[in-house]
């Protein structure tokens, strides 16, 4: 699958300090891949430093990960927070 804006929720904050909740049946490897959240740049004003709490793989094995966004132009990359 791919990014689905209907399962993304802005929890609060300002660009660069926003917190999102995102749910996807995709595995975390796909969700954290470069370009996955590109559409969220325009749809949610996703900016570098924003945090995405991603619940991935639901329906089989649910996983919760925290991702930090890095945006350059129209490309979003995310890295797992440790």
LINSULHU-V217775 format. One record per helix or strand. SS is the DSSP state (A for helix, B for strand). FROM is the first residue (numbers start at 0). LEN is the number of residues. If there is no record, write none. Layout:
[[SS | FROM | LEN] [SS | FROM | LEN]]
This chain:
[[A | 4 | 3] [B | 7 | 5] [B | 18 | 6] [A | 27 | 4] [A | 37 | 7] [B | 50 | 6] [B | 62 | 10] [B | 74 | 6]]
